[in-house]
Each structure stands twice: as C-alpha cells, then as structure tokens.
Amino acid sequence: MPERRFRIRLDSIPQAWGTPGFAEVLKQQLAQLGAGGLPLQQGLSIGNYVADEPVTVVINRIAETGGSIRVTAGVFFRSVIGGCSCTDDPTPASDINEYCELQFDVSRDGEVTEVAPEAESQRGTDLFIRSW
C-alpha cells in the first residue's frame, strides 16, 4: 500500500509560539484537522477504519529543539469495524473509541515537518509519515 502523505500547516503557531496559551492553540489547531487530516488509520488498535467524526486532542509533551518544537499529542477518535451488515454477520459495524499518540515536529512558521505515531517502537512496526 502506498504511503499516504499529510501536508499539515498550523497557521496560528507563529503568533502563539512562546506564549502561555501555546498548548491550547496547538490543541485546537490539531483538533480542527479532524480524522481526515491526521494519520489515525495507522494508530488503529481495534477497528479497521477511522470514523469520519470529530477528534479530541490532548497535548502530552512539548519540547523546544532549536528552531522547532516536538509535540506528543494524544488523539481520541472513533473507529469502525466494517462488515457486510448481513443478519448473520458476526461483526456488525459499530463505532469504537480509540486512542493513539502522534509525534509532530513543528517549525516556527507552523509547518509540520514530520508526523509519526508515538508508540511505533512498542508495536514493532516501521511506519513513518513525512509531510512534503
């Protein structure tokens, strides 16, 4: 399967950088991206499709590294177990609560230069997503 590339720009970051409200602005901007704007498919643990519903973002860590910051954000979202919806289908479609952690490298101008699921080393996979 081809790697999906995410182009993420967080326009409010340059104005909020270094202010007390930075984490809140970052959280709001990431939540506005929604399920389609974040690489949540790779973070599924139960379902097999990410539901097209609003997400909730929690900022877990922010570390400044020179001209950029590394952010670890927890994302609560919903997934779906797809089935044929037949009467004898053992897996009827249903929404499931999911959570994953994403790591973002964000430049001072608000461009996200790298996004990767945080727990990849624990899951033993080799997934890494780069923006253009």
N, CA, C and O atoms as a printed pandas DataFrame, in Angstrom:
     atom_number atom_name residue_name chain_id  residue_number  x_coord  y_coord  z_coord
0              1         N          MET        A               1    0.848   -1.167    0.000
1              2        CA          MET        A               1    0.000    0.000    0.000
2              3         C          MET        A               1    0.899    1.237    0.000
3              4         O          MET        A               1    1.857    1.294    0.772
4              5         N          PRO        A               2    0.610    2.238   -0.858
5              6        CA          PRO        A               2    1.459    3.426   -0.899
6              7         C          PRO        A               2    1.333    4.244    0.383
7              8         O          PRO        A               2    0.280    4.283    1.018
8              9         N          GLU        A               3    2.436    4.894    0.742
9             10        CA          GLU        A               3    2.455    5.727    1.938
10            11         C          GLU        A               3    1.618    6.981    1.692
11            12         O          GLU        A               3    1.807    7.661    0.684
12            13         N          ARG        A               4    0.717    7.285    2.584
13            14        CA          ARG        A               4   -0.095    8.494    2.462
14            15         C          ARG        A               4    0.677    9.654    3.069
15            16         O          ARG        A               4    1.191    9.556    4.183
16            17         N          ARG        A               5    0.753   10.740    2.335
17            18        CA          ARG        A               5    1.482   11.913    2.819
18            19         C          ARG        A               5    0.491   12.943    3.326
19            20         O          ARG        A               5   -0.540   13.200    2.703
20            21         N          PHE        A               6    0.817   13.518    4.448
21            22        CA          PHE        A               6   -0.022   14.538    5.067
22            23         C          PHE        A               6    0.709   15.867    4.989
23            24         O          PHE        A               6    1.856   15.976    5.424
24            25         N          ARG        A               7    0.062   16.862    4.446
25            26        CA          ARG        A               7    0.606   18.224    4.457
26            27         C          ARG        A               7   -0.161   18.972    5.529
27            28         O          ARG        A               7   -1.364   19.203    5.409
28            29         N          ILE        A               8    0.546   19.343    6.565
29            30        CA          ILE        A               8   -0.095   19.981    7.706
30            31         C          ILE        A               8    0.562   21.338    7.925
31            32         O          ILE        A               8    1.783   21.451    8.032
32            33         N          ARG        A               9   -0.269   22.346    7.989
33            34        CA          ARG        A               9    0.196   23.693    8.310
34            35         C          ARG        A               9   -0.693   24.216    9.430
35            36         O          ARG        A               9   -1.919   24.204    9.324
36            37         N          LEU        A              10   -0.062   24.671   10.495
37            38        CA          LEU        A              10   -0.772   25.183   11.661
38            39         C          LEU        A              10   -0.570   26.706   11.690
39            40         O          LEU        A              10    0.415   27.198   12.240
40            41         N          ASP        A              11   -1.502   27.432   11.098
41            42        CA          ASP        A              11   -1.340   28.864   10.848
42            43         C          ASP        A              11   -1.253   29.732   12.096
43            44         O          ASP        A              11   -0.669   30.813   12.031
44            45         N          SER        A              12   -1.800   29.314   13.217
45            46        CA          SER        A              12   -1.770   30.140   14.431
46            47         C          SER        A              12   -0.503   29.946   15.256
47            48         O          SER        A              12   -0.295   30.655   16.240
48            49         N          ILE        A              13    0.337   29.003   14.873
49            50        CA          ILE        A              13    1.529   28.685   15.654
50            51         C          ILE        A              13    2.522   29.852   15.734
51            52         O          ILE        A              13    3.014   30.136   16.826
52            53         N          PRO        A              14    2.840   30.542   14.627
53            54        CA          PRO        A              14    3.832   31.627   14.747
54            55         C          PRO        A              14    3.434   32.703   15.761
55            56         O          PRO        A              14    4.293   33.204   16.487
56            57         N          GLN        A              15    2.162   33.062   15.825
57            58        CA          GLN        A              15    1.717   34.084   16.768
58            59         C          GLN        A              15    1.675   33.558   18.206
59            60         O          GLN        A              15    1.891   34.320   19.148
60            61         N          ALA        A              16    1.404   32.282   18.379
61            62        CA          ALA        A              16    1.241   31.715   19.720
62            63         C          ALA        A              16    2.545   31.210   20.329
63            64         O          ALA        A              16    2.623   30.992   21.539
64            65         N          TRP        A              17    3.585   31.019   19.484
65            66        CA          TRP        A              17    4.852   30.453   19.943
66            67         C          TRP        A              17    5.389   31.258   21.119
67            68         O          TRP        A              17    5.505   32.480   21.027
68            69         N          GLY        A              18    5.713   30.599   22.209
69            70        CA          GLY        A              18    6.303   31.245   23.370
70            71         C          GLY        A              18    5.315   31.924   24.309
71            72         O          GLY        A              18    5.728   32.523   25.303
72            73         N          THR        A              19    4.021   31.845   24.016
73            74        CA          THR        A              19    3.017   32.463   24.886
74            75         C          THR        A              19    2.447   31.418   25.845
75            76         O          THR        A              19    2.583   30.220   25.596
76            77         N          PRO        A              20    1.809   31.852   26.940
77            78        CA          PRO        A              20    1.207   30.902   27.882
78            79         C          PRO        A              20    0.087   30.062   27.257
79            80         O          PRO        A              20   -0.188   28.957   27.724
80            81         N          GLY        A              21   -0.556   30.574   26.212
81            82        CA          GLY        A              21   -1.656   29.849   25.593
82            83         C          GLY        A              21   -1.254   28.966   24.434
83            84         O          GLY        A              21   -2.112   28.478   23.698
84            85         N          PHE        A              22    0.057   28.752   24.258
85            86        CA          PHE        A              22    0.538   27.988   23.102
86            87         C          PHE        A              22   -0.058   26.589   23.015
87            88         O          PHE        A              22   -0.523   26.179   21.952
88            89         N          ALA        A              23   -0.049   25.853   24.126
89            90        CA          ALA        A              23   -0.549   24.467   24.113
90            91         C          ALA        A              23   -2.025   24.423   23.729
91            92         O          ALA        A              23   -2.447   23.521   23.006
92            93         N          GLU        A              24   -2.805   25.377   24.201
93            94        CA          GLU        A              24   -4.237   25.404   23.873
94            95         C          GLU        A              24   -4.452   25.702   22.383
95            96         O          GLU        A              24   -5.303   25.086   21.742
96            97         N          VAL        A              25   -3.683   26.642   21.839
97            98        CA          VAL        A              25   -3.789   26.960   20.406
98            99         C          VAL        A              25   -3.406   25.733   19.578
99           100         O          VAL        A              25   -4.082   25.399   18.605
100          101         N          LEU        A              26   -2.338   25.075   19.961
101          102        CA          LEU        A              26   -1.881   23.876   19.260
102          103         C          LEU        A              26   -2.950   22.786   19.301
103          104         O          LEU        A              26   -3.240   22.150   18.287
104          105         N          LYS        A              27   -3.520   22.580   20.460
105          106        CA          LYS        A              27   -4.571   21.565   20.631
106          107         C          LYS        A              27   -5.759   21.869   19.718
107          108         O          LYS        A              27   -6.273   20.968   19.054
108          109         N          GLN        A              28   -6.193   23.107   19.679
109          110        CA          GLN        A              28   -7.329   23.486   18.835
110          111         C          GLN        A              28   -7.015   23.301   17.354
111          112         O          GLN        A              28   -7.846   22.803   16.594
112          113         N          GLN        A              29   -5.813   23.704   16.950
113          114        CA          GLN        A              29   -5.441   23.576   15.535
114          115         C          GLN        A              29   -5.386   22.108   15.108
115          116         O          GLN        A              29   -5.846   21.765   14.019
116          117         N          LEU        A              30   -4.828   21.242   15.954
117          118        CA          LEU        A              30   -4.759   19.819   15.614
118          119         C          LEU        A              30   -6.158   19.199   15.568
119          120         O          LEU        A              30   -6.448   18.389   14.688
120          121         N          ALA        A              31   -7.020   19.576   16.510
121          122        CA          ALA        A              31   -8.389   19.043   16.516
122          123         C          ALA        A              31   -9.152   19.481   15.277
123          124         O          ALA        A              31   -9.972   18.721   14.762
124          125         N          GLN        A              32   -8.898   20.700   14.782
125          126        CA          GLN        A              32   -9.576   21.186   13.580
126          127         C          GLN        A              32   -9.200   20.387   12.338
127          128         O          GLN        A              32   -9.967   20.346   11.376
128          129         N          LEU        A              33   -8.038   19.755   12.345
129          130        CA          LEU        A              33   -7.645   18.923   11.209
130          131         C          LEU        A              33   -8.587   17.729   11.060
131          132         O          LEU        A              33   -8.818   17.241    9.953
132          133         N          GLY        A              34   -9.120   17.272   12.178
133          134        CA          GLY        A              34  -10.088   16.177   12.159
134          135         C          GLY        A              34   -9.484   14.838   11.782
135          136         O          GLY        A              34   -8.275   14.704   11.598
136          137         N          ALA        A              35  -10.356   13.861   11.674
137          138        CA          ALA        A              35   -9.933   12.488   11.387
138          139         C          ALA        A              35   -9.260   12.365   10.023
139          140         O          ALA        A              35   -8.344   11.559    9.860
140          141         N          GLY        A              36   -9.698   13.147    9.048
141          142        CA          GLY        A              36   -9.122   13.055    7.713
142          143         C          GLY        A              36   -7.789   13.758    7.563
143          144         O          GLY        A              36   -7.068   13.499    6.599
144          145         N          GLY        A              37   -7.439   14.644    8.487
145          146        CA          GLY        A              37   -6.212   15.404    8.373
146          147         C          GLY        A              37   -5.067   14.890    9.213
147          148         O          GLY        A              37   -3.976   15.461    9.191
148          149         N          LEU        A              38   -5.298   13.820    9.955
149          150        CA          LEU        A              38   -4.266   13.234   10.809
150          151         C          LEU        A              38   -4.067   11.767   10.425
151          152         O          LEU        A              38   -5.012   11.127    9.964
152          153         N          PRO        A              39   -2.866   11.221   10.602
153          154        CA          PRO        A              39   -2.611    9.827   10.229
154          155         C          PRO        A              39   -3.127    8.838   11.281
155          156         O          PRO        A              39   -2.348    8.110   11.896
156          157         N          LEU        A              40   -4.433    8.824   11.476
157          158        CA          LEU        A              40   -5.024    7.987   12.522
158          159         C          LEU        A              40   -5.203    6.534   12.088
159          160         O          LEU        A              40   -5.243    5.643   12.936
160          161         N          GLN        A              41   -5.311    6.281   10.798
161          162        CA          GLN        A              41   -5.501    4.913   10.312
162          163         C          GLN        A              41   -4.379    4.007   10.839
163          164         O          GLN        A              41   -4.619    2.851   11.185
164          165         N          GLN        A              42   -3.152    4.547   10.895
165          166        CA          GLN        A              42   -2.013    3.757   11.364
166          167         C          GLN        A              42   -2.047    3.543   12.875
167          168         O          GLN        A              42   -1.330    2.686   13.390
168          169         N          GLY        A              43   -2.870    4.309   13.592
169          170        CA          GLY        A              43   -2.954    4.180   15.037
170          171         C          GLY        A              43   -4.108    3.326   15.520
171          172         O          GLY        A              43   -4.344    3.231   16.725
172          173         N          LEU        A              44   -4.837    2.698   14.597
173          174        CA          LEU        A              44   -5.969    1.860   14.992
174          175         C          LEU        A              44   -5.505    0.664   15.811
175          176         O          LEU        A              44   -4.486    0.046   15.500
176          177         N          SER        A              45   -6.254    0.342   16.854
177          178        CA          SER        A              45   -5.918   -0.848   17.635
178          179         C          SER        A              45   -7.051   -1.869   17.630
179          180         O          SER        A              45   -6.812   -3.052   17.873
180          181         N          ILE        A              46   -8.278   -1.433   17.359
181          182        CA          ILE        A              46   -9.414   -2.355   17.383
182          183         C          ILE        A              46  -10.151   -2.366   16.047
183          184         O          ILE        A              46  -10.299   -3.417   15.424
184          185         N          GLY        A              47  -10.609   -1.202   15.612
185          186        CA          GLY        A              47  -11.366   -1.105   14.366
186          187         C          GLY        A              47  -10.466   -1.220   13.150
187          188         O          GLY        A              47   -9.245   -1.322   13.269
188          189         N          ASN        A              48  -11.097   -1.200   11.959
189          190        CA          ASN        A              48  -10.291   -1.251   10.752
190          191         C          ASN        A              48  -10.474   -0.035    9.853
191          192         O          ASN        A              48   -9.856    0.038    8.791
192          193         N          TYR        A              49  -11.308    0.916   10.252
193          194        CA          TYR        A              49  -11.467    2.181    9.541
194          195         C          TYR        A              49  -11.667    3.292   10.563
195          196         O          TYR        A              49  -12.347    3.100   11.571
196          197         N          VAL        A              50  -11.073    4.455   10.302
197          198        CA          VAL        A              50  -11.289    5.612   11.156
198          199         C          VAL        A              50  -12.631    6.228   10.784
199          200         O          VAL        A              50  -12.890    6.492    9.610
200          201         N          ALA        A              51  -13.480    6.458   11.774
201          202        CA          ALA        A              51  -14.785    7.076   11.536
202          203         C          ALA        A              51  -14.590    8.559   11.239
203          204         O          ALA        A              51  -13.727    9.210   11.827
204          205         N          ASP        A              52  -15.393    9.082   10.328
205          206        CA          ASP        A              52  -15.320   10.491    9.959
206          207         C          ASP        A              52  -16.109   11.309   10.975
207          208         O          ASP        A              52  -17.209   11.785   10.692
208          209         N          GLU        A              53  -15.531   11.461   12.158
209          210        CA          GLU        A              53  -16.153   12.177   13.270
210          211         C          GLU        A              53  -15.107   13.098   13.887
211          212         O          GLU        A              53  -13.912   12.909   13.659
212          213         N          PRO        A              54  -15.534   14.086   14.660
213          214        CA          PRO        A              54  -14.561   14.969   15.316
214          215         C          PRO        A              54  -13.629   14.180   16.235
215          216         O          PRO        A              54  -13.990   13.131   16.768
216          217         N          VAL        A              55  -12.425   14.717   16.401
217          218        CA          VAL        A              55  -11.430   14.112   17.287
218          219         C          VAL        A              55  -11.197   15.032   18.478
219          220         O          VAL        A              55  -11.485   16.227   18.425
220          221         N          THR        A              56  -10.671   14.452   19.554
221          222        CA          THR        A              56  -10.281   15.225   20.725
222          223         C          THR        A              56   -8.778   15.077   20.883
223          224         O          THR        A              56   -8.246   13.968   20.843
224          225         N          VAL        A              57   -8.098   16.201   21.065
225          226        CA          VAL        A              57   -6.641   16.198   21.167
226          227         C          VAL        A              57   -6.220   16.628   22.569
227          228         O          VAL        A              57   -6.780   17.565   23.138
228          229         N          VAL        A              58   -5.230   15.933   23.114
229          230        CA          VAL        A              58   -4.623   16.270   24.398
230          231         C          VAL        A              58   -3.127   16.424   24.150
231          232         O          VAL        A              58   -2.492   15.524   23.600
232          233         N          ILE        A              59   -2.567   17.550   24.548
233          234        CA          ILE        A              59   -1.124   17.748   24.395
234          235         C          ILE        A              59   -0.427   17.094   25.582
235          236         O          ILE        A              59   -0.636   17.491   26.728
236          237         N          ASN        A              60    0.397   16.096   25.305
237          238        CA          ASN        A              60    1.087   15.356   26.361
238          239         C          ASN        A              60    2.467   15.926   26.678
239          240         O          ASN        A              60    2.863   15.996   27.842
240          241         N          ARG        A              61    3.206   16.336   25.629
241          242        CA          ARG        A              61    4.556   16.880   25.829
242          243         C          ARG        A              61    4.863   17.903   24.746
243          244         O          ARG        A              61    4.443   17.763   23.597
244          245         N          ILE        A              62    5.603   18.932   25.133
245          246        CA          ILE        A              62    6.132   19.903   24.177
246          247         C          ILE        A              62    7.591   20.129   24.551
247          248         O          ILE        A              62    7.904   20.464   25.693
248          249         N          ALA        A              63    8.486   19.943   23.574
249          250        CA          ALA        A              63    9.912   20.166   23.814
250          251         C          ALA        A              63   10.464   21.028   22.682
251          252         O          ALA        A              63   10.320   20.684   21.509
252          253         N          GLU        A              64   11.087   22.134   23.030
253          254        CA          GLU        A              64   11.676   23.006   22.019
254          255         C          GLU        A              64   13.048   22.473   21.648
255          256         O          GLU        A              64   13.853   22.139   22.517
256          257         N          THR        A              65   13.307   22.397   20.348
257          258        CA          THR        A              65   14.586   21.899   19.851
258          259         C          THR        A              65   15.102   22.879   18.803
259          260         O          THR        A              65   14.893   22.675   17.607
260          261         N          GLY        A              66   15.764   23.925   19.238
261          262        CA          GLY        A              66   16.289   24.928   18.307
262          263         C          GLY        A              66   15.162   25.727   17.679
263          264         O          GLY        A              66   14.408   26.399   18.382
264          265         N          GLY        A              67   15.046   25.658   16.370
265          266        CA          GLY        A              67   14.025   26.415   15.652
266          267         C          GLY        A              67   12.729   25.674   15.464
267          268         O          GLY        A              67   11.884   26.101   14.677
268          269         N          SER        A              68   12.546   24.567   16.168
269          270        CA          SER        A              68   11.296   23.814   16.039
270          271         C          SER        A              68   10.891   23.266   17.401
271          272         O          SER        A              68   11.623   23.382   18.384
272          273         N          ILE        A              69    9.733   22.682   17.428
273          274        CA          ILE        A              69    9.285   22.010   18.645
274          275         C          ILE        A              69    8.854   20.593   18.293
275          276         O          ILE        A              69    8.412   20.319   17.177
276          277         N          ARG        A              70    8.989   19.719   19.248
277          278        CA          ARG        A              70    8.493   18.351   19.112
278          279         C          ARG        A              70    7.325   18.215   20.068
279          280         O          ARG        A              70    7.457   18.440   21.271
280          281         N          VAL        A              71    6.195   17.848   19.523
281          282        CA          VAL        A              71    4.956   17.746   20.285
282          283         C          VAL        A              71    4.493   16.299   20.278
283          284         O          VAL        A              71    4.446   15.664   19.224
284          285         N          THR        A              72    4.155   15.783   21.433
285          286        CA          THR        A              72    3.493   14.492   21.519
286          287         C          THR        A              72    2.059   14.779   21.936
287          288         O          THR        A              72    1.805   15.348   22.998
288          289         N          ALA        A              73    1.123   14.373   21.076
289          290        CA          ALA        A              73   -0.294   14.641   21.314
290          291         C          ALA        A              73   -1.061   13.327   21.333
291          292         O          ALA        A              73   -0.850   12.456   20.489
292          293         N          GLY        A              74   -1.948   13.199   22.302
293          294        CA          GLY        A              74   -2.858   12.065   22.344
294          295         C          GLY        A              74   -4.120   12.443   21.583
295          296         O          GLY        A              74   -4.647   13.543   21.749
296          297         N          VAL        A              75   -4.600   11.532   20.753
297          298        CA          VAL        A              75   -5.792   11.798   19.947
298          299         C          VAL        A              75   -6.837   10.728   20.252
299          300         O          VAL        A              75   -6.599    9.533   20.078
300          301         N          PHE        A              76   -7.993   11.185   20.709
301          302        CA          PHE        A              76   -9.138   10.305   20.925
302          303         C          PHE        A              76  -10.007   10.401   19.685
303          304         O          PHE        A              76  -10.359   11.497   19.250
304          305         N          PHE        A              77  -10.353    9.257   19.118
305          306        CA          PHE        A              77  -11.168    9.228   17.909
306          307         C          PHE        A              77  -12.000    7.961   17.903
307          308         O          PHE        A              77  -11.897    7.132   18.808
308          309         N          ARG        A              78  -12.816    7.819   16.886
309          310        CA          ARG        A              78  -13.668    6.632   16.800
310          311         C          ARG        A              78  -13.313    5.860   15.544
311          312         O          ARG        A              78  -12.956    6.435   14.515
312          313         N          SER        A              79  -13.419    4.546   15.653
313          314        CA          SER        A              79  -13.179    3.682   14.502
314          315         C          SER        A              79  -14.408    2.814   14.272
315          316         O          SER        A              79  -15.336    2.773   15.080
316          317         N          VAL        A              80  -14.377    2.129   13.149
317          318        CA          VAL        A              80  -15.484    1.261   12.754
318          319         C          VAL        A              80  -14.910   -0.093   12.378
319          320         O          VAL        A              80  -13.871   -0.182   11.724
320          321         N          ILE        A              81  -15.593   -1.138   12.796
321          322        CA          ILE        A              81  -15.274   -2.474   12.297
322          323         C          ILE        A              81  -16.232   -2.717   11.150
323          324         O          ILE        A              81  -17.437   -2.874   11.347
324          325         N          GLY        A              82  -15.685   -2.744    9.959
325          326        CA          GLY        A              82  -16.521   -2.917    8.774
326          327         C          GLY        A              82  -16.964   -4.359    8.627
327          328         O          GLY        A              82  -16.185   -5.285    8.849
328          329         N          GLY        A              83  -18.188   -4.537    8.262
329          330        CA          GLY        A              83  -18.750   -5.857    7.990
330          331         C          GLY        A              83  -19.719   -5.729    6.845
331          332         O          GLY        A              83  -19.934   -4.629    6.334
332          333         N          CYS        A              84  -20.300   -6.818    6.437
333          334        CA          CYS        A              84  -21.235   -6.747    5.314
334          335         C          CYS        A              84  -22.633   -6.357    5.782
335          336         O          CYS        A              84  -23.518   -6.144    4.954
336          337         N          SER        A              85  -22.844   -6.261    7.065
337          338        CA          SER        A              85  -24.138   -5.905    7.656
338          339         C          SER        A              85  -25.244   -6.896    7.324
339          340         O          SER        A              85  -26.424   -6.547    7.294
340          341         N          CYS        A              86  -24.852   -8.111    7.080
341          342        CA          CYS        A              86  -25.846   -9.167    6.862
342          343         C          CYS        A              86  -26.381   -9.619    8.227
343          344         O          CYS        A              86  -25.735   -9.395    9.250
344          345         N          THR        A              87  -27.537  -10.242    8.242
345          346        CA          THR        A              87  -28.126  -10.644    9.510
346          347         C          THR        A              87  -27.278  -11.671   10.250
347          348         O          THR        A              87  -27.326  -11.739   11.478
348          349         N          ASP        A              88  -26.501  -12.471    9.519
349          350        CA          ASP        A              88  -25.667  -13.465   10.184
350          351         C          ASP        A              88  -24.204  -13.020   10.290
351          352         O          ASP        A              88  -23.332  -13.833   10.596
352          353         N          ASP        A              89  -23.931  -11.739   10.040
353          354        CA          ASP        A              89  -22.573  -11.215   10.118
354          355         C          ASP        A              89  -22.134  -11.165   11.583
355          356         O          ASP        A              89  -22.800  -10.520   12.393
356          357         N          PRO        A              90  -21.030  -11.829   11.944
357          358        CA          PRO        A              90  -20.581  -11.828   13.336
358          359         C          PRO        A              90  -19.959  -10.497   13.772
359          360         O          PRO        A              90  -19.745  -10.284   14.965
360          361         N          THR        A              91  -19.670   -9.610   12.835
361          362        CA          THR        A              91  -19.057   -8.323   13.187
362          363         C          THR        A              91  -19.877   -7.173   12.615
363          364         O          THR        A              91  -19.470   -6.559   11.629
364          365         N          PRO        A              92  -21.023   -6.873   13.217
365          366        CA          PRO        A              92  -21.799   -5.749   12.712
366          367         C          PRO        A              92  -21.021   -4.450   12.890
367          368         O          PRO        A              92  -20.269   -4.291   13.851
368          369         N          ALA        A              93  -21.209   -3.531   11.961
369          370        CA          ALA        A              93  -20.499   -2.251   12.040
370          371         C          ALA        A              93  -20.902   -1.521   13.313
371          372         O          ALA        A              93  -22.087   -1.400   13.623
372          373         N          SER        A              94  -19.921   -1.044   14.035
373          374        CA          SER        A              94  -20.197   -0.276   15.245
374          375         C          SER        A              94  -19.032    0.668   15.499
375          376         O          SER        A              94  -17.888    0.363   15.162
376          377         N          ASP        A              95  -19.327    1.805   16.090
377          378        CA          ASP        A              95  -18.273    2.764   16.425
378          379         C          ASP        A              95  -17.558    2.324   17.692
379          380         O          ASP        A              95  -18.179    1.865   18.651
380          381         N          ILE        A              96  -16.237    2.476   17.676
381          382        CA          ILE        A              96  -15.398    2.057   18.791
382          383         C          ILE        A              96  -14.514    3.232   19.185
383          384         O          ILE        A              96  -13.958    3.903   18.315
384          385         N          ASN        A              97  -14.378    3.490   20.471
385          386        CA          ASN        A              97  -13.473    4.533   20.941
386          387         C          ASN        A              97  -12.031    4.055   20.789
387          388         O          ASN        A              97  -11.697    2.932   21.167
388          389         N          GLU        A              98  -11.180    4.920   20.231
389          390        CA          GLU        A              98   -9.768    4.597   20.032
390          391         C          GLU        A              98   -8.909    5.745   20.565
391          392         O          GLU        A              98   -9.393    6.860   20.760
392          393         N          TYR        A              99   -7.646    5.458   20.794
393          394        CA          TYR        A              99   -6.683    6.461   21.236
394          395         C          TYR        A              99   -5.327    6.116   20.636
395          396         O          TYR        A              99   -4.924    4.953   20.615
396          397         N          CYS        A             100   -4.633    7.131   20.152
397          398        CA          CYS        A             100   -3.249    6.928   19.745
398          399         C          CYS        A             100   -2.469    8.198   20.046
399          400         O          CYS        A             100   -3.047    9.273   20.206
400          401         N          GLU        A             101   -1.162    8.063   20.120
401          402        CA          GLU        A             101   -0.298    9.211   20.329
402          403         C          GLU        A             101    0.481    9.471   19.050
403          404         O          GLU        A             101    1.027    8.557   18.433
404          405         N          LEU        A             102    0.517   10.745   18.666
405          406        CA          LEU        A             102    1.257   11.162   17.483
406          407         C          LEU        A             102    2.355   12.127   17.907
407          408         O          LEU        A             102    2.182   12.927   18.826
408          409         N          GLN        A             103    3.474   12.035   17.225
409          410        CA          GLN        A             103    4.570   12.957   17.475
410          411         C          GLN        A             103    4.701   13.885   16.268
411          412         O          GLN        A             103    4.808   13.423   15.133
412          413         N          PHE        A             104    4.692   15.184   16.517
413          414        CA          PHE        A             104    4.784   16.193   15.472
414          415         C          PHE        A             104    6.054   17.001   15.668
415          416         O          PHE        A             104    6.368   17.399   16.790
416          417         N          ASP        A             105    6.787   17.250   14.590
417          418        CA          ASP        A             105    7.868   18.225   14.605
418          419         C          ASP        A             105    7.343   19.442   13.865
419          420         O          ASP        A             105    6.999   19.357   12.686
420          421         N          VAL        A             106    7.279   20.581   14.561
421          422        CA          VAL        A             106    6.662   21.789   14.031
422          423         C          VAL        A             106    7.706   22.899   13.971
423          424         O          VAL        A             106    8.392   23.172   14.956
424          425         N          SER        A             107    7.823   23.544   12.791
425          426        CA          SER        A             107    8.753   24.667   12.655
426          427         C          SER        A             107    8.102   25.934   13.191
427          428         O          SER        A             107    6.894   25.973   13.424
428          429         N          ARG        A             108    8.913   26.968   13.384
429          430        CA          ARG        A             108    8.406   28.237   13.919
430          431         C          ARG        A             108    7.356   28.880   13.032
431          432         O          ARG        A             108    6.537   29.660   13.518
432          433         N          ASP        A             109    7.361   28.572   11.740
433          434        CA          ASP        A             109    6.364   29.168   10.844
434          435         C          ASP        A             109    5.065   28.358   10.781
435          436         O          ASP        A             109    4.157   28.701   10.024
436          437         N          GLY        A             110    4.976   27.283   11.573
437          438        CA          GLY        A             110    3.750   26.495   11.652
438          439         C          GLY        A             110    3.698   25.301   10.724
439          440         O          GLY        A             110    2.694   24.588   10.701
440          441         N          GLU        A             111    4.754   25.060    9.954
441          442        CA          GLU        A             111    4.800   23.914    9.057
442          443         C          GLU        A             111    5.175   22.668    9.860
443          444         O          GLU        A             111    6.179   22.660   10.572
444          445         N          VAL        A             112    4.371   21.631    9.743
445          446        CA          VAL        A             112    4.690   20.356   10.397
446          447         C          VAL        A             112    5.609   19.606    9.453
447          448         O          VAL        A             112    5.206   19.228    8.353
448          449         N          THR        A             113    6.846   19.389    9.880
449          450        CA          THR        A             113    7.830   18.767    9.001
450          451         C          THR        A             113    7.839   17.251    9.110
451          452         O          THR        A             113    8.244   16.568    8.169
452          453         N          GLU        A             114    7.403   16.719   10.231
453          454        CA          GLU        A             114    7.325   15.268   10.393
454          455         C          GLU        A             114    6.175   14.908   11.319
455          456         O          GLU        A             114    5.885   15.615   12.284
456          457         N          VAL        A             115    5.524   13.787   11.003
457          458        CA          VAL        A             115    4.465   13.240   11.851
458          459         C          VAL        A             115    4.709   11.743   11.947
459          460         O          VAL        A             115    4.932   11.083   10.932
460          461         N          ALA        A             116    4.668   11.209   13.152
461          462        CA          ALA        A             116    4.845    9.767   13.317
462          463         C          ALA        A             116    4.047    9.297   14.523
463          464         O          ALA        A             116    4.006    9.989   15.541
464          465         N          PRO        A             117    3.410    8.130   14.427
465          466        CA          PRO        A             117    2.766    7.568   15.613
466          467         C          PRO        A             117    3.810    7.352   16.705
467          468         O          PRO        A             117    4.864    6.770   16.449
468          469         N          GLU        A             118    3.526    7.815   17.910
469          470        CA          GLU        A             118    4.480    7.798   19.018
470          471         C          GLU        A             118    4.844    6.386   19.469
471          472         O          GLU        A             118    6.005    6.125   19.784
472          473         N          ALA        A             119    3.903    5.498   19.506
473          474        CA          ALA        A             119    4.135    4.170   20.087
474          475         C          ALA        A             119    4.611    3.140   19.077
475          476         O          ALA        A             119    4.513    1.941   19.339
476          477         N          GLU        A             120    5.127    3.573   17.928
477          478        CA          GLU        A             120    5.543    2.609   16.921
478          479         C          GLU        A             120    6.613    1.655   17.429
479          480         O          GLU        A             120    6.604    0.479   17.064
480          481         N          SER        A             121    7.527    2.124   18.254
481          482        CA          SER        A             121    8.573    1.240   18.739
482          483         C          SER        A             121    7.989    0.137   19.611
483          484         O          SER        A             121    8.519   -0.973   19.644
484          485         N          GLN        A             122    6.907    0.433   20.315
485          486        CA          GLN        A             122    6.270   -0.571   21.160
486          487         C          GLN        A             122    5.503   -1.592   20.330
487          488         O          GLN        A             122    5.390   -2.754   20.720
488          489         N          ARG        A             123    4.972   -1.159   19.178
489          490        CA          ARG        A             123    4.184   -2.067   18.349
490          491         C          ARG        A             123    5.058   -2.861   17.394
491          492         O          ARG        A             123    4.594   -3.813   16.766
492          493         N          GLY        A             124    6.329   -2.470   17.281
493          494        CA          GLY        A             124    7.241   -3.230   16.443
494          495         C          GLY        A             124    7.044   -2.987   14.968
495          496         O          GLY        A             124    7.479   -3.815   14.167
496          497         N          THR        A             125    6.417   -1.904   14.559
497          498        CA          THR        A             125    6.245   -1.632   13.145
498          499         C          THR        A             125    7.233   -0.571   12.713
499          500         O          THR        A             125    7.917    0.032   13.540
500          501         N          ASP        A             126    7.304   -0.350   11.430
501          502        CA          ASP        A             126    8.297    0.543   10.873
502          503         C          ASP        A             126    7.650    1.746   10.205
503          504         O          ASP        A             126    8.232    2.322    9.286
504          505         N          LEU        A             127    6.479    2.131   10.639
505          506        CA          LEU        A             127    5.746    3.207    9.998
506          507         C          LEU        A             127    6.323    4.570   10.324
507          508         O          LEU        A             127    6.655    4.862   11.472
508          509         N          PHE        A             128    6.438    5.395    9.304
509          510        CA          PHE        A             128    6.857    6.777    9.497
510          511         C          PHE        A             128    6.229    7.591    8.392
511          512         O          PHE        A             128    6.265    7.199    7.226
512          513         N          ILE        A             129    5.651    8.728    8.754
513          514        CA          ILE        A             129    4.949    9.561    7.778
514          515         C          ILE        A             129    5.651   10.896    7.699
515          516         O          ILE        A             129    5.885   11.531    8.727
516          517         N          ARG        A             130    5.988   11.331    6.514
517          518        CA          ARG        A             130    6.613   12.635    6.323
518          519         C          ARG        A             130    5.667   13.526    5.545
519          520         O          ARG        A             130    4.970   13.073    4.637
520          521         N          SER        A             131    5.651   14.793    5.909
521          522        CA          SER        A             131    4.901   15.759    5.115
522          523         C          SER        A             131    5.807   16.258    4.005
523          524         O          SER        A             131    7.018   16.045    4.054
524          525         N          TRP        A             132    5.244   16.914    3.012
525          526        CA          TRP        A             132    6.068   17.459    1.941
526          527         C          TRP        A             132    6.554   18.808    2.310
527          528         O          TRP        A             132    7.271   19.439    1.533
